[in-house]
Amino acid sequence: MADPMKIRANAANGVTEVKVLMAHPMEAGIRKDAAGNVVPAHYITDVTVKHGERVVLQCQWGQSVSQNPYLAFKFKGGAKGDTVSVSWQDNLGESRTDQVTVA
């Protein structure tokens, strides 16, 4: 399973700011290794962020996103002590979900 995501969520004045660093190789499937063999595609395809049970961000990614992607966004609502969870799934069927308490 993939390394844990580094997530921070801070609430101020009715707005919650979320910052996420995801550990993932994000291989596009076009690069060659030292032996000249194509490195197989391996990239995140879907990301979902929830505040409690409410989806606040949902996106689809492709091969052009860089290795170890960083995602930052804000949403209205959220308070200190609430939970924000981030989930991703990749093209090989691997997935990860991590959560953080809003500060």
Helices and strands as residue ranges (DSSP letters): E 6-12, E 15-21, E 44-51, E 54-60, E 70-76, E 83-90, E 95-101
